[in-house]
């Protein structure tokens, strides 16, 4: 059988098996193998590596897209020296992502503009790059979503999905107060993850002011207790990072 026929068959097999990278690069890989006198094992390894690399890249981009980040921020973009001292001291450990493996929470608390959301997003994107499943939303949007799901009787399915995320990032806690229903839904759905999976919360309020948002001292105390158990609390009070 002629080489062209073998190549055609190989591409058909690759197409049927959905090995698109192998199909696209087969001619080039064969030419490279002949030029460099590669062994069969080296040739096969390079061929499979191309397929692996493109699939790994596509999966990573899919995780970042599905996480719903409002924009992309990376650790490389952070000016660490401009962050509050507590963030500088704890950032190295957080960037290792060990807190995700251990189901620990992270609370970034401080005045506006000090880099809370930037740190949260950069941790989330790093987690996506390393294979973790991440979900990002703001607390006001999260509460609205939970109410809509409850009204449509589809909240249970979402809760099952929420419990499977390795990391959930809830941004902007404290900017808009919630009614009783919203506070209860927020409490319930954060509690689902407590002690099992990691949650990052950014807030401009100190803990003693969380009752202003939730409107229930008992619920506030319970939520604070659950969130701060096994958590990293980072003091983000300082000069504006944005400026």
N, CA, C and O of each residue as an XYZ file, in Angstrom:
972
protein
N       0.849     -1.200      0.000
C       0.000      0.000      0.000
C       0.882      1.248      0.000
O       1.854      1.320      0.753
N       0.551      2.223     -0.836
C       1.346      3.436     -0.960
C       1.236      4.284      0.305
O       0.263      4.206      1.054
N       2.292      5.113      0.518
C       2.324      5.961      1.697
C       1.100      6.869      1.765
O       0.534      7.065      2.841
N       0.681      7.433      0.609
C      -0.466      8.336      0.602
C      -1.721      7.633      1.090
O      -2.559      8.241      1.757
N      -1.855      6.346      0.755
C      -3.025      5.583      1.180
C      -3.016      5.343      2.684
O      -4.046      5.434      3.352
N      -1.811      5.029      3.209
C      -1.687      4.846      4.662
C      -2.036      6.140      5.402
O      -2.734      6.128      6.415
N      -1.531      7.254      4.868
C      -1.796      8.547      5.489
C      -3.288      8.865      5.481
O      -3.833      9.359      6.468
N      -3.941      8.575      4.358
C      -5.364      8.829      4.250
C      -6.150      7.997      5.260
O      -7.064      8.493      5.918
N      -5.775      6.721      5.367
C      -6.448      5.856      6.334
C      -6.209      6.331      7.766
O      -7.126      6.358      8.586
N      -4.964      6.704      8.051
C      -4.617      7.163      9.393
C      -5.428      8.404      9.762
O      -5.903      8.523     10.891
N      -5.584      9.319      8.821
C      -6.365     10.535      9.075
C      -7.841     10.212      9.281
O      -8.513     10.838     10.101
N      -8.338      9.236      8.535
C      -9.726      8.818      8.728
C      -9.933      8.227     10.121
O     -10.921      8.517     10.795
N      -8.972      7.385     10.541
C      -9.057      6.811     11.887
C      -9.021      7.918     12.946
O      -9.793      7.907     13.904
N      -8.106      8.874     12.749
C      -7.977      9.978     13.701
C      -9.260     10.796     13.759
O      -9.672     11.249     14.826
N      -9.884     10.979     12.605
C     -11.132     11.727     12.547
C     -12.246     10.991     13.276
O     -13.004     11.597     14.033
N     -12.348      9.678     13.047
C     -13.381      8.876     13.704
C     -13.186      8.842     15.215
O     -14.158      8.822     15.971
N     -11.929      8.836     15.655
C     -11.617      8.793     17.084
C     -11.556     10.180     17.709
O     -11.249     10.334     18.891
N     -11.861     11.205     16.875
C     -11.838     12.603     17.321
C     -10.460     13.021     17.842
O     -10.356     13.759     18.822
N      -9.414     12.545     17.182
C      -8.039     12.942     17.489
C      -7.646     14.034     16.496
O      -6.825     13.821     15.604
N      -8.251     15.205     16.673
C      -8.142     16.258     15.668
C      -6.733     16.830     15.537
O      -6.307     17.180     14.436
N      -6.014     16.928     16.644
C      -4.648     17.460     16.584
C      -3.733     16.499     15.824
O      -2.894     16.921     15.028
N      -3.906     15.218     16.077
C      -3.116     14.219     15.357
C      -3.417     14.282     13.866
O      -2.508     14.240     13.038
N      -4.695     14.382     13.533
C      -5.089     14.459     12.122
C      -4.471     15.683     11.450
O      -3.962     15.589     10.333
N      -4.515     16.825     12.125
C      -4.022     18.074     11.534
C      -2.509     18.075     11.368
O      -1.993     18.648     10.408
N      -1.790     17.440     12.293
C      -0.324     17.526     12.306
C       0.371     16.259     11.816
O       1.592     16.141     11.922
N      -0.393     15.316     11.284
C       0.205     14.026     10.923
C       1.298     14.156      9.864
O       2.374     13.578     10.013
N       1.033     14.904      8.805
C       2.032     15.065      7.737
C       3.311     15.693      8.288
O       4.413     15.216      8.018
N       3.154     16.763      9.059
C       4.313     17.476      9.613
C       5.093     16.589     10.576
O       6.324     16.601     10.578
N       4.376     15.819     11.395
C       5.045     14.956     12.370
C       5.816     13.837     11.678
O       6.908     13.474     12.116
N       5.258     13.291     10.607
C       5.953     12.237      9.857
C       7.212     12.800      9.193
O       8.268     12.169      9.211
N       7.086     13.988      8.610
C       8.258     14.616      7.984
C       9.350     14.883      9.013
O      10.533     14.679      8.740
N       8.950     15.338     10.194
C       9.916     15.603     11.258
C      10.584     14.312     11.713
O      11.785     14.295     11.985
N       9.806     13.227     11.796
C      10.354     11.930     12.224
C      11.373     11.420     11.215
O      12.425     10.906     11.596
N      11.059     11.562      9.913
C      11.981     11.108      8.871
C      13.244     11.963      8.849
O      14.352     11.451      8.688
N      13.061     13.282      9.014
C      14.196     14.193      8.962
C      15.172     13.944     10.110
O      16.388     14.005      9.927
N      14.629     13.662     11.295
C      15.459     13.499     12.489
C      15.694     12.042     12.858
O      16.242     11.730     13.915
N      15.267     11.161     11.964
C      15.493      9.728     12.164
C      14.993      9.259     13.532
O      15.708      8.583     14.272
N      13.748      9.631     13.851
C      13.173      9.255     15.136
C      12.797      7.785     15.172
O      12.430      7.196     14.155
N      12.893      7.206     16.349
C      12.433      5.826     16.518
C      10.908      5.802     16.506
O      10.261      6.842     16.625
N      10.339      4.598     16.360
C       8.887      4.487     16.389
C       8.323      5.021     17.707
O       7.282      5.677     17.722
N       9.007      4.739     18.796
C       8.540      5.175     20.113
C       8.555      6.694     20.226
O       7.608      7.279     20.752
N       9.612      7.342     19.743
C       9.697      8.799     19.787
C       8.619      9.429     18.911
O       7.982     10.409     19.297
N       8.425      8.850     17.722
C       7.410      9.354     16.804
C       6.019      9.287     17.434
O       5.256     10.251     17.384
N       5.703      8.134     18.028
C       4.392      7.960     18.647
C       4.212      8.913     19.817
O       3.141      9.491     19.997
N       5.265      9.075     20.611
C       5.188      9.957     21.773
C       4.929     11.400     21.352
O       4.106     12.083     21.962
N       5.618     11.868     20.322
C       5.431     13.248     19.854
C       4.027     13.442     19.285
O       3.404     14.486     19.479
N       3.544     12.430     18.588
C       2.209     12.511     17.999
C       1.144     12.633     19.090
O       0.244     13.469     19.007
N       1.264     11.786     20.109
C       0.295     11.804     21.198
C       0.437     13.071     22.057
O      -0.548     13.578     22.594
N       1.666     13.569     22.178
C       1.878     14.772     22.978
C       1.145     15.962     22.368
O       0.579     16.776     23.097
N       1.149     16.072     21.043
C       0.438     17.168     20.395
C      -1.058     17.107     20.685
O      -1.698     18.128     20.934
N      -1.603     15.891     20.647
C      -3.026     15.731     20.944
C      -3.315     16.100     22.399
O      -4.297     16.776     22.707
N      -2.428     15.635     23.286
C      -2.599     15.937     24.715
C      -2.523     17.437     24.967
O      -3.347     17.987     25.697
N      -1.538     18.102     24.366
C      -1.331     19.535     24.612
C      -2.537     20.354     24.194
O      -2.964     21.248     24.924
N      -3.094     20.057     23.021
C      -4.226     20.850     22.541
C      -5.465     20.571     23.372
O      -6.254     21.480     23.633
N      -5.648     19.319     23.791
C      -6.810     19.009     24.632
C      -6.676     19.658     26.010
O      -7.648     20.176     26.560
N      -5.469     19.624     26.555
C      -5.230     20.242     27.858
C      -5.498     21.742     27.787
O      -6.110     22.308     28.693
N      -5.045     22.381     26.724
C      -5.272     23.814     26.543
C      -6.765     24.111     26.420
O      -7.271     25.040     27.049
N      -7.462     23.325     25.610
C      -8.897     23.560     25.414
C      -9.690     23.361     26.702
O     -10.615     24.121     26.988
N      -9.329     22.345     27.477
C     -10.011     22.099     28.750
C      -9.769     23.252     29.729
O     -10.675     23.671     30.449
N      -8.537     23.754     29.741
C      -8.200     24.877     30.617
C      -9.003     26.117     30.248
O      -9.559     26.784     31.120
N      -9.063     26.424     28.956
C      -9.829     27.583     28.499
C     -11.317     27.415     28.787
O     -12.014     28.385     29.083
N     -11.798     26.177     28.697
C     -13.196     25.897     29.003
C     -13.493     26.126     30.487
O     -14.536     26.681     30.834
N     -12.576     25.697     31.361
C     -12.768     25.911     32.793
C     -12.787     27.408     33.121
O     -13.601     27.858     33.928
N     -11.893     28.174     32.496
C     -11.853     29.620     32.737
C     -13.138     30.282     32.245
O     -13.692     31.148     32.923
N     -13.610     29.877     31.073
C     -14.848     30.445     30.519
C     -16.047     30.106     31.399
O     -16.871     30.971     31.695
N     -16.140     28.842     31.815
C     -17.289     28.401     32.608
C     -17.282     28.968     34.024
O     -18.313     28.978     34.696
N     -16.116     29.440     34.480
C     -16.039     30.035     35.817
C     -16.739     31.395     35.879
O     -17.079     31.870     36.963
N     -16.954     32.023     34.711
C     -17.688     33.305     34.630
C     -16.947     34.471     35.295
O     -17.576     35.316     35.932
N     -15.632     34.524     35.153
C     -14.898     35.686     35.663
C     -15.320     36.929     34.881
O     -15.527     36.849     33.670
N     -15.451     38.076     35.553
C     -15.837     39.299     34.831
C     -14.717     39.794     33.919
O     -14.976     40.473     32.926
N     -13.494     39.460     34.250
C     -12.315     39.779     33.444
C     -11.184     38.880     33.940
O     -11.308     38.232     34.979
N     -10.094     38.846     33.200
C      -8.969     37.982     33.559
C      -7.885     38.773     34.284
O      -7.436     39.818     33.814
N      -7.482     38.259     35.423
C      -6.373     38.825     36.177
C      -5.474     37.673     36.613
O      -5.958     36.664     37.127
N      -4.176     37.820     36.408
C      -3.232     36.765     36.742
C      -2.300     37.227     37.849
O      -2.136     38.425     38.080
N      -1.687     36.258     38.536
C      -0.749     36.598     39.589
C       0.405     37.423     39.044
O       0.955     38.274     39.743
N       0.767     37.169     37.800
C       1.861     37.917     37.192
C       1.525     39.403     37.057
O       2.418     40.242     36.943
N       0.221     39.719     37.072
C      -0.210     41.114     36.949
C      -0.202     41.864     38.278
O      -0.296     43.091     38.308
N      -0.089     41.117     39.380
C      -0.157     41.732     40.695
C       1.135     42.470     41.050
O       2.232     41.929     40.913
N       0.987     43.693     41.499
C       2.110     44.420     42.081
C       2.069     44.137     43.577
O       1.411     44.848     44.337
N       2.772     43.102     43.988
C       2.669     42.614     45.364
C       3.068     43.685     46.369
O       2.487     43.769     47.451
N       4.054     44.501     46.018
C       4.524     45.538     46.950
C       3.465     46.597     47.238
O       3.556     47.312     48.236
N       2.447     46.704     46.357
C       1.397     47.707     46.552
C       0.224     47.165     47.360
O      -0.696     47.914     47.690
N       0.244     45.868     47.684
C      -0.841     45.257     48.452
C      -0.657     45.521     49.943
O       0.460     45.795     50.382
N      -1.731     45.444     50.731
C      -1.599     45.549     52.191
C      -0.647     44.495     52.739
O      -0.494     43.427     52.147
N      -0.011     44.789     53.860
C       1.023     43.923     54.426
C       0.539     42.499     54.663
O       1.260     41.543     54.379
N      -0.677     42.353     55.181
C      -1.181     41.009     55.489
C      -1.308     40.172     54.219
O      -1.025     38.974     54.231
N      -1.732     40.803     53.125
C      -1.842     40.096     51.846
C      -0.464     39.686     51.339
O      -0.295     38.578     50.830
N       0.512     40.563     51.474
C       1.874     40.235     51.042
C       2.408     39.019     51.798
O       3.077     38.159     51.225
N       2.100     38.964     53.090
C       2.624     37.874     53.919
C       1.973     36.528     53.611
O       2.610     35.485     53.757
N       0.708     36.542     53.187
C      -0.035     35.294     53.016
C      -0.192     34.859     51.561
O      -0.659     33.754     51.286
N       0.200     35.730     50.634
C      -0.057     35.452     49.227
C       0.715     34.232     48.727
O       0.193     33.465     47.918
N       1.935     34.042     49.189
C       2.732     32.909     48.723
C       2.054     31.592     49.049
O       1.991     30.691     48.213
N       1.538     31.484     50.290
C       0.855     30.248     50.676
C      -0.436     30.069     49.883
O      -0.742     28.967     49.428
N      -1.186     31.144     49.720
C      -2.439     31.042     48.979
C      -2.199     30.626     47.532
O      -2.973     29.849     46.973
N      -1.142     31.133     46.930
C      -0.867     30.822     45.527
C      -0.484     29.368     45.312
O      -0.495     28.888     44.178
N      -0.144     28.658     46.388
C       0.137     27.226     46.275
C      -1.145     26.424     46.082
O      -1.105     25.269     45.660
N      -2.293     27.051     46.396
C      -3.631     26.459     46.281
C      -3.855     25.285     47.232
O      -4.791     24.508     47.046
N      -3.008     25.153     48.242
C      -3.209     24.084     49.221
C      -4.527     24.251     49.966
O      -5.126     23.276     50.420
N      -4.972     25.501     50.086
C      -6.229     25.752     50.798
C      -7.409     25.082     50.094
O      -8.393     24.725     50.743
N      -7.318     24.907     48.774
C      -8.390     24.227     48.036
C      -8.394     22.740     48.371
O      -9.447     22.163     48.644
N      -7.231     22.130     48.350
C      -7.136     20.703     48.678
C      -7.620     20.417     50.095
O      -8.155     19.343     50.370
N      -7.432     21.381     50.990
C      -7.799     21.183     52.389
C      -9.191     21.725     52.718
O      -9.610     21.694     53.875
N      -9.908     22.221     51.707
C     -11.262     22.715     51.915
C     -11.344     23.942     52.796
O     -12.331     24.133     53.507
N     -10.321     24.776     52.758
C     -10.298     25.974     53.591
C     -10.891     27.169     52.847
O     -10.806     27.264     51.622
N     -11.490     28.072     53.609
C     -12.035     29.296     53.039
C     -11.007     30.422     53.097
O     -10.052     30.375     53.874
N     -11.223     31.434     52.258
C     -10.387     32.640     52.264
C     -11.317     33.839     52.321
O     -12.226     33.963     51.500
N     -11.093     34.718     53.282
C     -11.892     35.930     53.403
C     -10.970     37.134     53.259
O     -10.075     37.349     54.077
N     -11.200     37.912     52.211
C     -10.433     39.128     51.940
C     -11.278     40.305     52.396
O     -12.263     40.657     51.746
N     -10.900     40.911     53.505
C     -11.731     41.939     54.131
C     -10.980     43.260     54.240
O      -9.881     43.319     54.791
N     -11.587     44.321     53.707
C     -10.935     45.621     53.803
C     -11.626     46.676     52.973
O     -12.614     46.392     52.296
N     -11.115     47.889     53.019
C     -11.743     48.991     52.318
C     -11.628     48.832     50.802
O     -10.760     48.104     50.322
N     -12.496     49.509     50.045
C     -12.525     49.349     48.584
C     -11.204     49.745     47.919
O     -10.478     50.614     48.401
N     -10.919     49.079     46.799
C      -9.785     49.452     45.962
C      -8.445     48.907     46.370
O      -7.423     49.338     45.835
N      -8.407     47.955     47.317
C      -7.113     47.479     47.828
C      -6.640     46.177     47.188
O      -5.619     45.625     47.598
N      -7.376     45.674     46.177
C      -6.914     44.501     45.448
C      -7.613     43.204     45.802
O      -7.135     42.132     45.431
N      -8.727     43.270     46.507
C      -9.423     42.058     46.942
C      -9.909     41.218     45.755
O      -9.645     40.019     45.674
N     -10.618     41.872     44.845
C     -11.165     41.148     43.688
C     -10.052     40.646     42.778
O     -10.135     39.541     42.241
N      -9.006     41.459     42.604
C      -7.872     41.045     41.771
C      -7.243     39.766     42.322
O      -6.964     38.833     41.569
N      -7.022     39.726     43.625
C      -6.436     38.531     44.238
C      -7.368     37.339     44.070
O      -6.925     36.242     43.733
N      -8.675     37.557     44.309
C      -9.648     36.468     44.203
C      -9.685     35.889     42.793
O      -9.693     34.670     42.620
N      -9.707     36.761     41.782
C      -9.751     36.289     40.396
C      -8.451     35.587     40.020
O      -8.476     34.553     39.352
N      -7.323     36.137     40.440
C      -6.043     35.508     40.103
C      -5.919     34.127     40.744
O      -5.361     33.213     40.138
N      -6.434     33.970     41.958
C      -6.461     32.640     42.583
C      -7.380     31.704     41.801
O      -7.065     30.532     41.597
N      -8.526     32.242     41.367
C      -9.473     31.429     40.613
C      -8.919     30.972     39.278
O      -9.088     29.813     38.900
N      -8.259     31.866     38.559
C      -7.692     31.495     37.265
C      -6.540     30.502     37.441
O      -6.405     29.557     36.663
N      -5.721     30.719     38.454
C      -4.641     29.769     38.724
C      -5.223     28.381     39.035
O      -4.679     27.362     38.609
N      -6.313     28.359     39.769
C      -6.973     27.086     40.071
C      -7.477     26.421     38.789
O      -7.333     25.209     38.624
N      -8.066     27.200     37.882
C      -8.519     26.657     36.594
C      -7.356     26.068     35.805
O      -7.476     24.993     35.218
N      -6.234     26.776     35.796
C      -5.054     26.315     35.059
C      -4.509     25.010     35.626
O      -3.883     24.229     34.908
N      -4.746     24.777     36.906
C      -4.226     23.574     37.550
C      -5.279     22.478     37.676
O      -5.086     21.496     38.393
N      -6.402     22.658     36.966
C      -7.369     21.576     36.856
C      -8.540     21.614     37.813
O      -9.343     20.681     37.824
N      -8.670     22.664     38.622
C      -9.787     22.757     39.557
C     -11.008     23.375     38.870
O     -10.877     24.153     37.925
N     -12.182     23.018     39.360
C     -13.431     23.553     38.831
C     -13.840     24.749     39.685
O     -13.977     24.624     40.902
N     -14.039     25.917     39.049
C     -14.221     27.182     39.761
C     -15.503     27.877     39.301
O     -15.903     27.767     38.142
N     -16.140     28.594     40.231
C     -17.321     29.398     39.912
C     -17.171     30.766     40.566
O     -16.888     30.858     41.761
N     -17.362     31.827     39.789
C     -17.241     33.201     40.281
C     -18.568     33.924     40.115
O     -19.225     33.804     39.080
N     -18.962     34.680     41.143
C     -20.116     35.557     41.033
C     -20.022     36.622     42.121
O     -19.231     36.497     43.056
N     -20.827     37.661     41.992
C     -20.932     38.628     43.073
C     -22.053     38.172     44.007
O     -22.958     37.451     43.586
N     -21.994     38.584     45.251
C     -23.025     38.186     46.214
C     -24.406     38.689     45.792
O     -25.358     37.911     45.858
N     -24.573     39.950     45.360
C     -25.910     40.395     44.918
C     -26.459     39.551     43.762
O     -27.634     39.184     43.771
N     -25.623     39.243     42.773
C     -26.075     38.413     41.655
C     -26.380     36.991     42.108
O     -27.327     36.370     41.625
N     -25.583     36.480     43.031
C     -25.770     35.132     43.553
C     -27.128     35.013     44.255
O     -27.861     34.047     44.044
N     -27.448     35.992     45.077
C     -28.723     35.971     45.788
C     -29.885     36.054     44.796
O     -30.872     35.332     44.941
N     -29.776     36.921     43.798
C     -30.820     37.026     42.772
C     -30.999     35.711     42.038
O     -32.126     35.286     41.782
N     -29.882     35.060     41.695
C     -29.938     33.774     41.007
C     -30.615     32.715     41.876
O     -31.434     31.934     41.391
N     -30.270     32.694     43.151
C     -30.861     31.710     44.058
C     -32.370     31.907     44.176
O     -33.123     30.933     44.203
N     -32.812     33.150     44.247
C     -34.248     33.429     44.318
C     -34.968     32.952     43.060
O     -36.041     32.354     43.142
N     -34.378     33.216     41.905
C     -34.990     32.795     40.646
C     -35.060     31.276     40.544
O     -36.056     30.724     40.075
N     -34.003     30.604     40.982
C     -33.988     29.145     40.954
C     -35.024     28.563     41.910
O     -35.670     27.559     41.611
N     -35.169     29.207     43.056
C     -36.181     28.751     44.017
C     -37.581     28.896     43.430
O     -38.417     28.004     43.575
N     -37.830     30.016     42.770
C     -39.146     30.255     42.166
C     -39.455     29.257     41.059
O     -40.606     28.858     40.882
N     -38.437     28.858     40.319
C     -38.626     27.905     39.206
C     -38.482     26.456     39.652
O     -38.494     25.548     38.821
N     -38.346     26.232     40.952
C     -38.233     24.885     41.527
C     -37.032     24.105     40.972
O     -37.087     22.886     40.814
N     -35.959     24.829     40.685
C     -34.752     24.164     40.174
C     -33.543     24.418     41.070
O     -32.397     24.245     40.655
N     -33.822     24.834     42.312
C     -32.741     25.172     43.230
C     -31.933     23.943     43.637
O     -30.712     24.021     43.778
N     -32.606     22.810     43.827
C     -31.914     21.605     44.272
C     -30.839     21.174     43.283
O     -29.738     20.799     43.688
N     -31.146     21.224     42.000
C     -30.168     20.831     40.983
C     -28.952     21.754     41.027
O     -27.816     21.302     40.883
N     -29.198     23.050     41.226
C     -28.092     23.996     41.312
C     -27.258     23.747     42.559
O     -26.031     23.840     42.509
N     -27.903     23.432     43.676
C     -27.177     23.149     44.912
C     -26.263     21.944     44.754
O     -25.141     21.940     45.261
N     -26.740     20.927     44.054
C     -25.902     19.751     43.791
C     -24.694     20.121     42.943
O     -23.594     19.607     43.148
N     -24.911     21.014     41.995
C     -23.819     21.490     41.147
C     -22.851     22.347     41.941
O     -21.635     22.223     41.789
N     -23.388     23.220     42.791
C     -22.568     24.127     43.594
C     -21.639     23.354     44.524
O     -20.493     23.746     44.743
N     -22.147     22.255     45.066
C     -21.370     21.461     46.016
C     -20.161     20.786     45.355
O     -19.240     20.349     46.045
N     -20.167     20.701     44.027
C     -19.092     20.004     43.322
C     -17.956     20.925     42.876
O     -16.894     20.450     42.471
N     -18.172     22.230     42.947
C     -17.094     23.149     42.578
C     -15.970     23.056     43.614
O     -16.219     23.055     44.819
N     -14.737     22.978     43.126
C     -13.598     22.968     44.036
C     -13.436     24.313     44.728
O     -13.003     24.387     45.878
N     -13.791     25.377     44.010
C     -13.645     26.732     44.549
C     -14.798     27.598     44.065
O     -15.067     27.683     42.867
N     -15.472     28.239     45.010
C     -16.501     29.232     44.684
C     -16.019     30.587     45.192
O     -15.593     30.710     46.341
N     -16.088     31.599     44.337
C     -15.673     32.953     44.705
C     -16.911     33.835     44.750
O     -17.598     34.006     43.744
N     -17.192     34.396     45.925
C     -18.323     35.305     46.109
C     -17.765     36.702     46.366
O     -17.231     36.989     47.438
N     -17.899     37.550     45.374
C     -17.305     38.883     45.413
C     -18.323     39.912     45.903
O     -19.528     39.739     45.719
N     -17.831     40.981     46.525
C     -18.626     42.159     46.872
C     -19.692     41.881     47.937
O     -20.818     42.366     47.822
N     -19.353     41.116     48.959
C     -20.265     40.968     50.082
C     -20.223     42.246     50.910
O     -19.164     42.663     51.379
N     -21.393     42.862     51.084
C     -21.446     44.066     51.903
C     -21.814     45.325     51.145
O     -22.012     46.371     51.763
N     -21.912     45.257     49.817
C     -22.230     46.460     49.059
C     -23.732     46.707     48.973
O     -24.177     47.851     48.875
N     -24.517     45.615     49.010
C     -25.976     45.726     48.944
C     -26.567     44.826     50.017
O     -26.212     43.651     50.108
N     -27.469     45.371     50.832
C     -28.100     44.574     51.873
C     -29.129     43.629     51.260
O     -29.592     43.834     50.138
N     -29.478     42.592     52.021
C     -30.381     41.571     51.511
C     -31.639     41.504     52.354
O     -31.628     41.857     53.533
N     -32.732     41.046     51.738
C     -33.936     40.794     52.519
C     -33.814     39.437     53.209
O     -32.817     38.737     53.032
N     -34.826     39.062     53.995
C     -34.778     37.846     54.803
C     -34.623     36.604     53.919
O     -33.825     35.718     54.225
N     -35.383     36.543     52.832
C     -35.303     35.375     51.950
C     -33.908     35.246     51.350
O     -33.346     34.151     51.317
N     -33.345     36.358     50.874
C     -32.022     36.331     50.272
C     -30.952     35.934     51.266
O     -30.037     35.178     50.939
N     -31.070     36.454     52.499
C     -30.100     36.113     53.539
C     -30.150     34.624     53.864
O     -29.111     33.985     54.033
N     -31.350     34.080     53.952
C     -31.498     32.653     54.262
C     -30.941     31.781     53.141
O     -30.299     30.763     53.399
N     -31.189     32.181     51.901
C     -30.667     31.415     50.761
C     -29.144     31.472     50.720
O     -28.485     30.467     50.453
N     -28.590     32.652     50.985
C     -27.136     32.797     51.004
C     -26.540     31.912     52.095
O     -25.570     31.192     51.857
N     -27.117     31.967     53.279
C     -26.641     31.161     54.405
C     -26.687     29.671     54.075
O     -25.716     28.949     54.303
N     -27.809     29.220     53.540
C     -27.984     27.796     53.238
C     -26.980     27.316     52.206
O     -26.399     26.241     52.357
N     -26.773     28.099     51.162
C     -25.929     27.629     50.067
C     -24.432     27.793     50.342
O     -23.617     27.112     49.720
N     -24.068     28.667     51.246
C     -22.680     28.706     51.703
C     -22.425     27.539     52.651
O     -21.357     26.929     52.637
N     -23.434     27.243     53.477
C     -23.290     26.160     54.453
C     -23.092     24.804     53.780
O     -22.435     23.924     54.338
N     -23.656     24.631     52.588
C     -23.510     23.372     51.851
C     -22.045     23.006     51.654
O     -21.693     21.826     51.640
N     -21.194     24.014     51.503
C     -19.788     23.790     51.179
C     -18.887     23.775     52.412
O     -17.724     23.380     52.327
N     -19.417     24.200     53.550
C     -18.598     24.364     54.753
C     -17.897     23.076     55.163
O     -18.535     22.038     55.346
N     -16.590     23.155     55.303
C     -15.795     22.019     55.734
C     -15.500     21.010     54.655
O     -14.755     20.056     54.878
N     -16.088     21.215     53.461
C     -15.901     20.266     52.363
C     -15.138     20.884     51.196
O     -14.155     20.318     50.717
N     -15.593     22.040     50.748
C     -14.985     22.701     49.606
C     -14.683     24.155     49.958
O     -15.243     24.699     50.910
N     -13.802     24.775     49.191
C     -13.327     26.125     49.496
C     -14.226     27.212     48.916
O     -14.790     27.076     47.831
N     -14.336     28.288     49.675
C     -15.059     29.470     49.231
C     -14.195     30.694     49.525
O     -13.641     30.823     50.617
N     -14.085     31.591     48.547
C     -13.415     32.874     48.753
C     -14.490     33.953     48.803
O     -15.365     34.008     47.939
N     -14.421     34.805     49.816
C     -15.353     35.929     49.936
C     -14.552     37.222     50.023
O     -13.607     37.330     50.805
N     -14.937     38.192     49.218
C     -14.357     39.525     49.356
C     -15.425     40.422     49.979
O     -16.591     40.373     49.588
N     -15.023     41.230     50.938
C     -15.974     42.085     51.636
C     -15.323     43.392     52.064
O     -14.132     43.433     52.373
N     -16.109     44.447     52.081
C     -15.628     45.737     52.566
C     -16.061     45.976     54.009
O     -15.809     47.048     54.561
N     -16.715     44.981     54.627
C     -17.212     45.127     55.984
C     -16.463     44.223     56.959
O     -16.115     43.091     56.622
N     -16.217     44.723     58.159
C     -15.673     43.878     59.215
C     -16.778     42.943     59.695
O     -17.959     43.206     59.469
N     -16.395     41.851     60.358
C     -17.377     40.846     60.761
C     -18.485     41.427     61.642
O     -19.637     41.003     61.549
N     -18.147     42.379     62.480
C     -19.161     42.912     63.400
C     -20.214     43.751     62.671
O     -21.183     44.198     63.284
N     -20.028     43.963     61.371
C     -21.016     44.715     60.593
C     -21.780     43.850     59.598
O     -22.614     44.361     58.850
N     -21.506     42.538     59.578
C     -22.187     41.662     58.622
C     -23.693     41.611     58.868
O     -24.466     41.344     57.948
N     -24.104     41.865     60.100
C     -25.528     41.857     60.405
C     -26.272     42.949     59.638
O     -27.479     42.844     59.421
N     -25.553     43.998     59.227
C     -26.172     45.059     58.443
C     -26.659     44.526     57.093
O     -27.616     45.053     56.524
N     -26.007     43.495     56.587
C     -26.364     42.912     55.295
C     -27.405     41.810     55.464
O     -28.369     41.739     54.702
N     -27.209     40.955     56.460
C     -28.084     39.803     56.637
C     -29.323     40.118     57.468
O     -30.367     39.492     57.290
N     -29.209     41.091     58.378
C     -30.377     41.514     59.129
C     -30.863     40.545     60.183
O     -31.974     40.696     60.691
N     -30.056     39.552     60.524
C     -30.440     38.571     61.535
C     -29.200     38.227     62.352
O     -28.300     37.562     61.838
N     -29.128     38.659     63.609
C     -27.922     38.433     64.414
C     -27.547     36.961     64.574
O     -26.369     36.608     64.532
N     -28.551     36.105     64.757
C     -28.274     34.678     64.946
C     -27.711     34.066     63.666
O     -26.726     33.329     63.705
N     -28.339     34.375     62.534
C     -27.863     33.854     61.251
C     -26.472     34.402     60.931
O     -25.615     33.680     60.421
N     -26.256     35.674     61.232
C     -24.953     36.289     60.992
C     -23.868     35.595     61.791
O     -22.789     35.309     61.272
N     -24.158     35.325     63.065
C     -23.179     34.642     63.922
C     -22.877     33.243     63.410
O     -21.725     32.808     63.404
N     -23.926     32.537     62.979
C     -23.740     31.176     62.472
C     -22.939     31.173     61.179
O     -22.053     30.339     60.998
N     -23.249     32.110     60.270
C     -22.534     32.179     58.993
C     -21.076     32.558     59.217
O     -20.180     31.971     58.610
N     -20.836     33.526     60.078
C     -19.466     33.945     60.380
C     -18.666     32.785     60.956
O     -17.516     32.560     60.578
N     -19.288     32.054     61.874
C     -18.614     30.919     62.503
C     -18.242     29.857     61.470
O     -17.134     29.321     61.501
N     -19.152     29.557     60.570
C     -18.896     28.512     59.567
C     -17.844     28.950     58.545
O     -16.997     28.159     58.129
N     -17.914     30.207     58.156
C     -16.957     30.687     57.154
C     -15.543     30.811     57.708
O     -14.569     30.531     57.008
N     -15.433     31.230     58.961
C     -14.107     31.474     59.526
C     -13.447     30.207     60.057
O     -12.253     30.212     60.355
N     -14.215     29.117     60.179
C     -13.618     27.856     60.625
C     -12.631     27.362     59.568
O     -12.991     27.235     58.398
N     -11.407     27.087     59.966
C     -10.348     26.623     59.043
C     -10.126     27.604     57.894
O      -9.896     27.173     56.764
N     -10.190     28.903     58.151
C     -10.090     29.850     57.046
C      -8.859     30.736     57.151
O      -8.243     30.862     58.209
N      -8.521     31.348     56.016
C      -7.499     32.383     55.972
C      -8.222     33.717     55.923
O      -8.957     33.994     54.975
N      -8.020     34.534     56.926
C      -8.630     35.855     56.967
C      -7.538     36.880     56.686
O      -6.565     36.990     57.432
N      -7.712     37.614     55.617
C      -6.675     38.547     55.173
C      -7.167     39.980     55.338
O      -8.195     40.367     54.783
N      -6.424     40.751     56.103
C      -6.749     42.154     56.330
C      -6.317     42.970     55.107
O      -5.126     43.155     54.860
N      -7.297     43.449     54.356
C      -7.014     44.192     53.135
C      -7.187     45.688     53.308
O      -7.323     46.408     52.318
N      -7.187     46.171     54.531
C      -7.261     47.616     54.748
C      -5.912     48.251     54.394
O      -4.858     47.773     54.815
N      -5.963     49.308     53.634
C      -4.728     49.970     53.231
C      -4.997     50.993     52.149
O      -6.147     51.341     51.881
N      -3.938     51.471     51.533
C      -4.073     52.452     50.461
C      -4.668     51.784     49.229
O      -4.563     50.569     49.060
N      -5.291     52.581     48.376
C      -5.946     52.055     47.195
C      -4.938     51.409     46.252
O      -3.997     52.058     45.797
N      -5.142     50.134     45.965
C      -4.285     49.413     45.009
C      -4.518     49.933     43.605
O      -3.585     50.022     42.807
N      -5.765     50.276     43.300
C      -6.085     50.774     41.962
C      -5.311     52.040     41.632
O      -4.767     52.183     40.537
N      -5.268     52.966     42.603
C      -4.552     54.217     42.374
C      -3.057     53.970     42.277
O      -2.287     54.911     42.084
